[in-house]
């Protein structure tokens, strides 16, 4: 709540509630205004979006209206989260859509799986259902939202086609007086200052799509679904997003090591040469004139460079790895003192930075935990070992039983709406076919098709 009458700017903070709520008051200390102070990028705020084609009042998705784009940016930069998301999507969609009927015998439910009816298959092919399901599952896993535009046949209630939109292109309009979002906007680029996008894309007006309104005949609408566990009235949030900092952290550490190797020095040997070593070899002490001294200096420098070239030729390169170097040295017997000579000292640089590597391992563990899937299912190695076959099988069965039902319900919601509106056989139901990992002594292929969860 904001009080626009700020007493000519004389209001001042008189208290703080939590991290983001400031209480303002007058000179007497009376609290007369409460204001939210939120600076996290996922905060949703109603703002006027201005483009060359006009203004729109929308719910900014993130502080800069680019949270989906930013989320995908850090996900693509991560070493394990994309594979975890891809694996979860594969398990959710399984082997694709499956049709079945239900009957009851002696009070027990019996499912009979059948071929998808021809008229249903024709509609699925027409709307490219496989692609729509892939996009829907991906957007749900990345962003927690699915936006599906549905278009009806002219003059009927039947659906002719559906189109699943990417979250980065959709924004919700401001809620109406009833607290509902009744309009969504599609745009190819919500940042009109992004010159990487062609002007013909940036300069177009957002396309308005009415939100789905039950009981109202709509020629087209936007169906917006998601898990309401985290929902701010405009957008749903994926459960893993609480681990965003761990994703960002694990993205930075490999870049640090890469820059360390690319830009840092990796010296293996320190060759110490006495300052006058090569001058002594050319009889420097007997040089009396300037020309003789210059000649000795040039000869000494040439001998020094020849030594360096031979040393590099002898030690550098993969073919010379592991070579030993043998040197002679002289000792003054009366003083028992070593004469100065060339010294080759090995250097063992530590480019690993154990603290960062351990932190990287912890960040990977945190990212795996946030995704709620066993890493072995995504062929991700942890703690230096892979899981056993039985552990992988049990992990798969557990994920199917616990994690897939809600996701499948959300993805299939539009199909159930189409089924009713298009007059498909109400006795035929639809779900996704699973793959069950079996023991090799039971099935040489190691897997078989089965439907474990039905919606």
VEXLUMBA-577383 format. One record per residue (C-alpha): x, y, z; residue in three letters. Coordinates in pm, whole numbers, plus 50000, padded with zeros to 5 digits. Example, Ala and Ser with C-alpha at 12.3 -4.5 7.8 and 13.67 -1.06 7.14 Angstrom:
BEGIN
+-------+-------+-------+------+
|  east | north |    up | resn |
+-------+-------+-------+------+
| 51230 | 49550 | 50780 |  Ala |
| 51367 | 49894 | 50714 |  Ser |
+-------+-------+-------+------+
***
This chain:
BEGIN
+-------+-------+-------+------+
|  east | north |    up | resn |
+-------+-------+-------+------+
| 50000 | 50000 | 50000 |  Unk |
| 50135 | 50341 | 49909 |  Unk |
| 50012 | 50675 | 50035 |  Unk |
| 50046 | 50926 | 49753 |  Unk |
| 49991 | 51214 | 49995 |  Unk |
| 50339 | 51219 | 50141 |  Unk |
| 50302 | 51549 | 50325 |  Unk |
| 50508 | 51737 | 50066 |  Unk |
| 50787 | 51485 | 50090 |  Unk |
| 50821 | 51520 | 50467 |  Unk |
| 50739 | 51157 | 50546 |  Unk |
| 51029 | 50962 | 50691 |  Unk |
| 51087 | 50596 | 50780 |  Unk |
| 50978 | 50530 | 51138 |  Unk |
| 51000 | 50151 | 51143 |  Unk |
| 51082 | 49832 | 50953 |  Unk |
| 50876 | 49513 | 50930 |  Unk |
| 51088 | 49225 | 50807 |  Unk |
| 51327 | 49282 | 50519 |  Unk |
| 51103 | 49451 | 50265 |  Unk |
| 50832 | 49653 | 50445 |  Unk |
| 50902 | 50009 | 50555 |  Unk |
| 50666 | 50215 | 50773 |  Unk |
| 50664 | 50589 | 50703 |  Unk |
| 50536 | 50858 | 50936 |  Unk |
| 50504 | 51230 | 50988 |  Unk |
| 50716 | 51456 | 51208 |  Unk |
| 50520 | 51347 | 51513 |  Unk |
| 50606 | 50984 | 51451 |  Unk |
| 50254 | 50879 | 51347 |  Unk |
| 50262 | 50587 | 51107 |  Unk |
| 50060 | 50684 | 50803 |  Unk |
| 50216 | 50488 | 50514 |  Unk |
| 50339 | 50134 | 50457 |  Unk |
| 50546 | 50052 | 50151 |  Unk |
| 50691 | 49730 | 50017 |  Unk |
| 51061 | 49752 | 49935 |  Unk |
| 51135 | 49453 | 49714 |  Unk |
| 51445 | 49435 | 49498 |  Unk |
| 51457 | 49068 | 49398 |  Unk |
| 51441 | 49018 | 49023 |  Unk |
| 51145 | 48777 | 49052 |  Unk |
| 50917 | 49042 | 49204 |  Unk |
| 50606 | 49092 | 48987 |  Unk |
| 50493 | 49451 | 48947 |  Unk |
| 50234 | 49621 | 48726 |  Unk |
| 50404 | 49866 | 48492 |  Unk |
| 50331 | 50040 | 48167 |  Unk |
| 50524 | 49875 | 47886 |  Unk |
| 50609 | 50126 | 47615 |  Unk |
| 50683 | 50020 | 47260 |  Unk |
| 50687 | 50206 | 46930 |  Unk |
| 50341 | 50061 | 46859 |  Unk |
| 50187 | 50187 | 47184 |  Unk |
| 50164 | 50132 | 47558 |  Unk |
| 50035 | 49828 | 47745 |  Unk |
| 49979 | 49787 | 48118 |  Unk |
| 50126 | 49448 | 48204 |  Unk |
| 50260 | 49245 | 48494 |  Unk |
| 50635 | 49272 | 48459 |  Unk |
| 50781 | 48922 | 48489 |  Unk |
| 51076 | 49008 | 48705 |  Unk |
| 51214 | 49350 | 48782 |  Unk |
| 51338 | 49401 | 48426 |  Unk |
| 51052 | 49206 | 48267 |  Unk |
| 51297 | 48940 | 48153 |  Unk |
| 51292 | 48673 | 48425 |  Unk |
| 51217 | 48384 | 48181 |  Unk |
| 51501 | 48498 | 47957 |  Unk |
| 51739 | 48533 | 48252 |  Unk |
| 51633 | 48197 | 48394 |  Unk |
| 51709 | 48022 | 48065 |  Unk |
| 52039 | 48207 | 48037 |  Unk |
| 52174 | 48071 | 48366 |  Unk |
| 52022 | 47726 | 48307 |  Unk |
| 52193 | 47689 | 47970 |  Unk |
| 52522 | 47793 | 48131 |  Unk |
| 52506 | 47517 | 48394 |  Unk |
| 52683 | 47184 | 48368 |  Unk |
| 52416 | 46953 | 48518 |  Unk |
| 52077 | 47126 | 48555 |  Unk |
| 51986 | 47113 | 48181 |  Unk |
| 52049 | 46737 | 48174 |  Unk |
| 51839 | 46693 | 48488 |  Unk |
| 51554 | 46893 | 48332 |  Unk |
| 51582 | 46699 | 48007 |  Unk |
| 51568 | 46370 | 48198 |  Unk |
| 51263 | 46479 | 48395 |  Unk |
| 51090 | 46583 | 48073 |  Unk |
| 51170 | 46246 | 47916 |  Unk |
| 51026 | 46055 | 48213 |  Unk |
| 50712 | 46272 | 48225 |  Unk |
| 50635 | 46227 | 47854 |  Unk |
| 50753 | 45865 | 47850 |  Unk |
| 50683 | 45686 | 47524 |  Unk |
| 50413 | 45929 | 47422 |  Unk |
| 50036 | 45943 | 47441 |  Unk |
| 49839 | 45626 | 47519 |  Unk |
| 49463 | 45562 | 47506 |  Unk |
| 49276 | 45325 | 47738 |  Unk |
| 48932 | 45237 | 47871 |  Unk |
| 48828 | 45147 | 48225 |  Unk |
| 48594 | 44871 | 48338 |  Unk |
| 48519 | 44708 | 48673 |  Unk |
| 48511 | 44339 | 48759 |  Unk |
| 48425 | 44221 | 49110 |  Unk |
| 48470 | 44573 | 49237 |  Unk |
| 48819 | 44606 | 49094 |  Unk |
| 48928 | 44852 | 48828 |  Unk |
| 49054 | 44703 | 48502 |  Unk |
| 49231 | 44909 | 48237 |  Unk |
| 49239 | 44805 | 47875 |  Unk |
| 49480 | 44986 | 47647 |  Unk |
| 49364 | 45051 | 47293 |  Unk |
| 49480 | 45220 | 46976 |  Unk |
| 49414 | 45593 | 46963 |  Unk |
| 49085 | 45646 | 46769 |  Unk |
| 49139 | 45766 | 46408 |  Unk |
| 48960 | 46101 | 46452 |  Unk |
| 49166 | 46172 | 46764 |  Unk |
| 49488 | 46076 | 46589 |  Unk |
| 49397 | 46301 | 46296 |  Unk |
| 49351 | 46595 | 46534 |  Unk |
| 49677 | 46515 | 46714 |  Unk |
| 49862 | 46512 | 46382 |  Unk |
| 49695 | 46835 | 46272 |  Unk |
| 49798 | 47024 | 46583 |  Unk |
| 50141 | 46856 | 46604 |  Unk |
| 50069 | 46722 | 46951 |  Unk |
| 50415 | 46573 | 47008 |  Unk |
| 50580 | 46912 | 46965 |  Unk |
| 50317 | 47087 | 47178 |  Unk |
| 50371 | 46833 | 47457 |  Unk |
| 50750 | 46875 | 47439 |  Unk |
| 50723 | 47253 | 47466 |  Unk |
| 50463 | 47235 | 47745 |  Unk |
| 50673 | 46995 | 47953 |  Unk |
| 50987 | 47201 | 47899 |  Unk |
| 50824 | 47532 | 47993 |  Unk |
| 50665 | 47373 | 48299 |  Unk |
| 50998 | 47237 | 48420 |  Unk |
| 51198 | 47552 | 48348 |  Unk |
| 50947 | 47820 | 48445 |  Unk |
| 50657 | 47648 | 48622 |  Unk |
| 50408 | 47784 | 48364 |  Unk |
| 50231 | 47655 | 48054 |  Unk |
| 50063 | 47898 | 47814 |  Unk |
| 49844 | 47734 | 47549 |  Unk |
| 49651 | 47931 | 47289 |  Unk |
| 49342 | 47743 | 47170 |  Unk |
| 49144 | 47828 | 46855 |  Unk |
| 48797 | 47692 | 46780 |  Unk |
| 48653 | 47593 | 46442 |  Unk |
| 48446 | 47870 | 46291 |  Unk |
| 48085 | 47853 | 46402 |  Unk |
| 48137 | 47558 | 46641 |  Unk |
| 48267 | 47483 | 46989 |  Unk |
| 48521 | 47237 | 46853 |  Unk |
| 48892 | 47310 | 46874 |  Unk |
| 49073 | 47324 | 46544 |  Unk |
| 49424 | 47379 | 46675 |  Unk |
| 49629 | 47457 | 46987 |  Unk |
| 49964 | 47632 | 47015 |  Unk |
| 50193 | 47616 | 47318 |  Unk |
| 50379 | 47944 | 47366 |  Unk |
| 50720 | 48001 | 47519 |  Unk |
| 50709 | 48184 | 47851 |  Unk |
| 50958 | 48444 | 47733 |  Unk |
| 50699 | 48572 | 47483 |  Unk |
| 50395 | 48593 | 47716 |  Unk |
| 50301 | 48856 | 47973 |  Unk |
| 49986 | 48887 | 48182 |  Unk |
| 49774 | 49201 | 48179 |  Unk |
| 49683 | 49377 | 48501 |  Unk |
| 49419 | 49195 | 48704 |  Unk |
| 49062 | 49316 | 48662 |  Unk |
| 48839 | 49437 | 48946 |  Unk |
| 48755 | 49076 | 49034 |  Unk |
| 49124 | 48995 | 49081 |  Unk |
| 49150 | 48783 | 48766 |  Unk |
| 49383 | 48809 | 48469 |  Unk |
| 49147 | 48835 | 48170 |  Unk |
| 49407 | 48912 | 47901 |  Unk |
| 49752 | 48793 | 47799 |  Unk |
| 49993 | 48951 | 47554 |  Unk |
| 50233 | 48783 | 47313 |  Unk |
| 50537 | 48970 | 47182 |  Unk |
| 50851 | 48862 | 47000 |  Unk |
| 51077 | 49090 | 47208 |  Unk |
| 50961 | 49259 | 47526 |  Unk |
| 51275 | 49472 | 47542 |  Unk |
| 51234 | 49741 | 47273 |  Unk |
| 51592 | 49861 | 47333 |  Unk |
| 51744 | 49523 | 47243 |  Unk |
| 51906 | 49599 | 46910 |  Unk |
| 51996 | 49233 | 46857 |  Unk |
| 51632 | 49180 | 46756 |  Unk |
| 51523 | 49308 | 46411 |  Unk |
| 51322 | 49633 | 46421 |  Unk |
| 51023 | 49466 | 46253 |  Unk |
| 50997 | 49242 | 46560 |  Unk |
| 51060 | 49507 | 46825 |  Unk |
| 50825 | 49761 | 46669 |  Unk |
| 50517 | 49542 | 46638 |  Unk |
| 50232 | 49576 | 46885 |  Unk |
| 50181 | 49290 | 47135 |  Unk |
| 49910 | 49047 | 47030 |  Unk |
| 49619 | 49037 | 47274 |  Unk |
| 49483 | 48694 | 47366 |  Unk |
| 49183 | 48669 | 47604 |  Unk |
| 49228 | 48442 | 47904 |  Unk |
| 49022 | 48123 | 47924 |  Unk |
| 48679 | 48199 | 48075 |  Unk |
| 48480 | 47887 | 48172 |  Unk |
| 48123 | 47884 | 48046 |  Unk |
| 48180 | 48155 | 47786 |  Unk |
| 48192 | 48086 | 47412 |  Unk |
| 48534 | 48206 | 47304 |  Unk |
| 48667 | 48183 | 46950 |  Unk |
| 49015 | 48172 | 47095 |  Unk |
| 49170 | 48198 | 47439 |  Unk |
| 49487 | 48150 | 47641 |  Unk |
| 49486 | 47861 | 47887 |  Unk |
| 49737 | 47932 | 48163 |  Unk |
| 49820 | 47643 | 48397 |  Unk |
| 50085 | 47566 | 48654 |  Unk |
| 50137 | 47417 | 48997 |  Unk |
| 49971 | 47664 | 49241 |  Unk |
| 50219 | 47577 | 49515 |  Unk |
| 50398 | 47906 | 49435 |  Unk |
| 50174 | 48160 | 49260 |  Unk |
| 50166 | 48539 | 49289 |  Unk |
| 49838 | 48596 | 49104 |  Unk |
| 50012 | 48640 | 48769 |  Unk |
| 50282 | 48377 | 48729 |  Unk |
| 50367 | 48040 | 48882 |  Unk |
| 50719 | 47969 | 49007 |  Unk |
| 50915 | 47644 | 48972 |  Unk |
| 50998 | 47480 | 49304 |  Unk |
| 51369 | 47461 | 49223 |  Unk |
| 51402 | 47840 | 49190 |  Unk |
| 51491 | 47870 | 49556 |  Unk |
| 51829 | 47725 | 49455 |  Unk |
| 51894 | 47995 | 49196 |  Unk |
| 52205 | 48118 | 49378 |  Unk |
| 52355 | 47768 | 49369 |  Unk |
| 52301 | 47756 | 48993 |  Unk |
| 52473 | 48092 | 48948 |  Unk |
| 52756 | 47989 | 49180 |  Unk |
| 52824 | 47662 | 48999 |  Unk |
| 52827 | 47853 | 48668 |  Unk |
| 53101 | 48089 | 48786 |  Unk |
| 53352 | 47840 | 48928 |  Unk |
| 53440 | 47660 | 48598 |  Unk |
| 53485 | 48001 | 48432 |  Unk |
| 53727 | 48099 | 48709 |  Unk |
| 53935 | 47786 | 48651 |  Unk |
| 53926 | 47834 | 48274 |  Unk |
| 54044 | 48194 | 48309 |  Unk |
| 54311 | 48080 | 48554 |  Unk |
| 54451 | 47834 | 48303 |  Unk |
| 54408 | 48065 | 48003 |  Unk |
| 54544 | 48385 | 48156 |  Unk |
| 54764 | 48265 | 48441 |  Unk |
| 55131 | 48180 | 48427 |  Unk |
| 55220 | 47811 | 48425 |  Unk |
| 55598 | 47819 | 48474 |  Unk |
| 55748 | 47471 | 48524 |  Unk |
| 56118 | 47553 | 48575 |  Unk |
| 56318 | 47843 | 48712 |  Unk |
| 56658 | 47853 | 48545 |  Unk |
| 56901 | 48061 | 48751 |  Unk |
| 57209 | 48186 | 48565 |  Unk |
| 57479 | 48390 | 48740 |  Unk |
| 57495 | 48737 | 48592 |  Unk |
| 57852 | 48707 | 48456 |  Unk |
| 57847 | 48334 | 48382 |  Unk |
| 57867 | 48363 | 48002 |  Unk |
| 58094 | 48665 | 48018 |  Unk |
| 58349 | 48460 | 48209 |  Unk |
| 58338 | 48199 | 47930 |  Unk |
| 58454 | 48451 | 47670 |  Unk |
| 58751 | 48588 | 47869 |  Unk |
| 58578 | 48910 | 47965 |  Unk |
| 58842 | 49004 | 48220 |  Unk |
| 59109 | 49037 | 47949 |  Unk |
| 58903 | 49281 | 47738 |  Unk |
| 59076 | 49618 | 47764 |  Unk |
| 58931 | 49833 | 47486 |  Unk |
| 58573 | 49933 | 47419 |  Unk |
| 58561 | 49726 | 47100 |  Unk |
| 58696 | 49418 | 47280 |  Unk |
| 58437 | 49461 | 47554 |  Unk |
| 58159 | 49499 | 47298 |  Unk |
| 58278 | 49188 | 47115 |  Unk |
| 58284 | 48987 | 47439 |  Unk |
| 57937 | 49112 | 47531 |  Unk |
| 57790 | 49011 | 47193 |  Unk |
| 57954 | 48670 | 47210 |  Unk |
| 57831 | 48617 | 47567 |  Unk |
| 57474 | 48711 | 47470 |  Unk |
| 57489 | 48478 | 47170 |  Unk |
| 57609 | 48191 | 47389 |  Unk |
| 57337 | 48266 | 47644 |  Unk |
| 57064 | 48261 | 47377 |  Unk |
| 57209 | 47939 | 47231 |  Unk |
| 57191 | 47783 | 47577 |  Unk |
| 56827 | 47894 | 47621 |  Unk |
| 56731 | 47759 | 47278 |  Unk |
| 56895 | 47423 | 47349 |  Unk |
| 56730 | 47408 | 47692 |  Unk |
| 56385 | 47474 | 47539 |  Unk |
| 56452 | 47216 | 47270 |  Unk |
| 56556 | 46964 | 47531 |  Unk |
| 56272 | 47016 | 47783 |  Unk |
| 55969 | 47165 | 47609 |  Unk |
| 55700 | 46974 | 47421 |  Unk |
| 55513 | 46651 | 47488 |  Unk |
| 55790 | 46435 | 47340 |  Unk |
| 56029 | 46558 | 47610 |  Unk |
| 55798 | 46501 | 47905 |  Unk |
| 55972 | 46339 | 48203 |  Unk |
| 56329 | 46411 | 48093 |  Unk |
| 56604 | 46441 | 48351 |  Unk |
| 56871 | 46714 | 48347 |  Unk |
| 57233 | 46646 | 48453 |  Unk |
| 57471 | 46928 | 48546 |  Unk |
| 57828 | 46958 | 48670 |  Unk |
| 57946 | 47195 | 48941 |  Unk |
| 58284 | 47289 | 49081 |  Unk |
| 58388 | 47310 | 49444 |  Unk |
| 58674 | 47518 | 49581 |  Unk |
| 58846 | 47256 | 49798 |  Unk |
| 59018 | 47495 | 50035 |  Unk |
| 58696 | 47680 | 50112 |  Unk |
| 58464 | 47380 | 50064 |  Unk |
| 58243 | 47620 | 49869 |  Unk |
| 58051 | 47563 | 49550 |  Unk |
| 58133 | 47788 | 49259 |  Unk |
| 57827 | 47966 | 49119 |  Unk |
| 57676 | 47794 | 48817 |  Unk |
| 57348 | 47739 | 48634 |  Unk |
| 57064 | 47606 | 48851 |  Unk |
| 56740 | 47448 | 48723 |  Unk |
| 56472 | 47458 | 48992 |  Unk |
| 56135 | 47282 | 48935 |  Unk |
| 55813 | 47472 | 49004 |  Unk |
| 55494 | 47287 | 49090 |  Unk |
| 55201 | 47530 | 49047 |  Unk |
| 54870 | 47438 | 49209 |  Unk |
| 54594 | 47540 | 48966 |  Unk |
| 54323 | 47333 | 49132 |  Unk |
| 54222 | 47559 | 49421 |  Unk |
| 54079 | 47286 | 49642 |  Unk |
| 53840 | 47521 | 49823 |  Unk |
| 53667 | 47619 | 49498 |  Unk |
| 53652 | 47261 | 49374 |  Unk |
| 53487 | 47151 | 49697 |  Unk |
| 53244 | 47441 | 49670 |  Unk |
| 53170 | 47337 | 49312 |  Unk |
| 53088 | 46985 | 49429 |  Unk |
| 52857 | 47126 | 49697 |  Unk |
| 52683 | 47346 | 49440 |  Unk |
| 52627 | 47044 | 49217 |  Unk |
| 52478 | 46855 | 49511 |  Unk |
| 52250 | 47150 | 49587 |  Unk |
| 52135 | 47174 | 49225 |  Unk |
| 52061 | 46801 | 49213 |  Unk |
| 51861 | 46823 | 49536 |  Unk |
| 51664 | 47122 | 49406 |  Unk |
| 51557 | 46926 | 49096 |  Unk |
| 51418 | 46639 | 49303 |  Unk |
| 51553 | 46363 | 49079 |  Unk |
| 51819 | 46100 | 49140 |  Unk |
| 52132 | 46199 | 48944 |  Unk |
| 52185 | 45844 | 48819 |  Unk |
| 51872 | 45876 | 48603 |  Unk |
| 52045 | 46155 | 48414 |  Unk |
| 52377 | 45962 | 48403 |  Unk |
| 52534 | 46222 | 48632 |  Unk |
| 52818 | 46091 | 48844 |  Unk |
| 52836 | 46200 | 49208 |  Unk |
| 53079 | 46121 | 49489 |  Unk |
| 53309 | 45944 | 49245 |  Unk |
| 53078 | 45655 | 49163 |  Unk |
| 52769 | 45561 | 48963 |  Unk |
| 52462 | 45397 | 49112 |  Unk |
| 52376 | 45030 | 49074 |  Unk |
| 52113 | 44907 | 48829 |  Unk |
| 51861 | 44827 | 49101 |  Unk |
| 51906 | 45173 | 49254 |  Unk |
| 51845 | 45336 | 48916 |  Unk |
| 51534 | 45124 | 48861 |  Unk |
| 51393 | 45209 | 49204 |  Unk |
| 51469 | 45578 | 49151 |  Unk |
| 51282 | 45571 | 48820 |  Unk |
| 50978 | 45400 | 48970 |  Unk |
| 50976 | 45645 | 49260 |  Unk |
| 50996 | 45947 | 49032 |  Unk |
| 50714 | 45816 | 48811 |  Unk |
| 50492 | 45747 | 49109 |  Unk |
| 50552 | 46072 | 49298 |  Unk |
| 50670 | 46339 | 49055 |  Unk |
| 50489 | 46279 | 48727 |  Unk |
| 50114 | 46283 | 48817 |  Unk |
| 50078 | 46661 | 48868 |  Unk |
| 50296 | 46748 | 48568 |  Unk |
| 50099 | 46511 | 48344 |  Unk |
| 49767 | 46643 | 48473 |  Unk |
| 49871 | 46999 | 48380 |  Unk |
| 50000 | 46900 | 48035 |  Unk |
| 49692 | 46691 | 47957 |  Unk |
| 49441 | 46951 | 48077 |  Unk |
| 49403 | 47107 | 47734 |  Unk |
| 49361 | 46762 | 47575 |  Unk |
| 49077 | 46678 | 47814 |  Unk |
| 48910 | 47009 | 47723 |  Unk |
| 48945 | 46928 | 47351 |  Unk |
| 48812 | 46578 | 47412 |  Unk |
| 48491 | 46716 | 47563 |  Unk |
| 48441 | 47000 | 47314 |  Unk |
| 48516 | 46791 | 47004 |  Unk |
| 48282 | 46511 | 47109 |  Unk |
| 48539 | 46235 | 47138 |  Unk |
| 48437 | 45909 | 47301 |  Unk |
| 48406 | 45994 | 47673 |  Unk |
| 48493 | 45634 | 47767 |  Unk |
| 48842 | 45665 | 47619 |  Unk |
| 49101 | 45823 | 47845 |  Unk |
| 49457 | 45936 | 47777 |  Unk |
| 49788 | 45920 | 47959 |  Unk |
| 50159 | 45883 | 47887 |  Unk |
| 50325 | 45547 | 47844 |  Unk |
| 50615 | 45473 | 48078 |  Unk |
| 50927 | 45267 | 48033 |  Unk |
| 51006 | 45028 | 48317 |  Unk |
| 51364 | 44913 | 48361 |  Unk |
| 51372 | 44535 | 48408 |  Unk |
| 51642 | 44288 | 48505 |  Unk |
| 51839 | 44143 | 48215 |  Unk |
| 51755 | 43786 | 48320 |  Unk |
| 51386 | 43879 | 48286 |  Unk |
| 51412 | 44078 | 47963 |  Unk |
| 51729 | 44078 | 47749 |  Unk |
| 51640 | 44429 | 47623 |  Unk |
| 51655 | 44563 | 47977 |  Unk |
| 51326 | 44753 | 47950 |  Unk |
| 50962 | 44714 | 47866 |  Unk |
| 50665 | 44945 | 47809 |  Unk |
| 50416 | 44989 | 48087 |  Unk |
| 50170 | 45248 | 48206 |  Unk |
| 50226 | 45309 | 48577 |  Unk |
| 50026 | 45628 | 48633 |  Unk |
| 49700 | 45706 | 48458 |  Unk |
| 49518 | 46036 | 48442 |  Unk |
+-------+-------+-------+------+
***
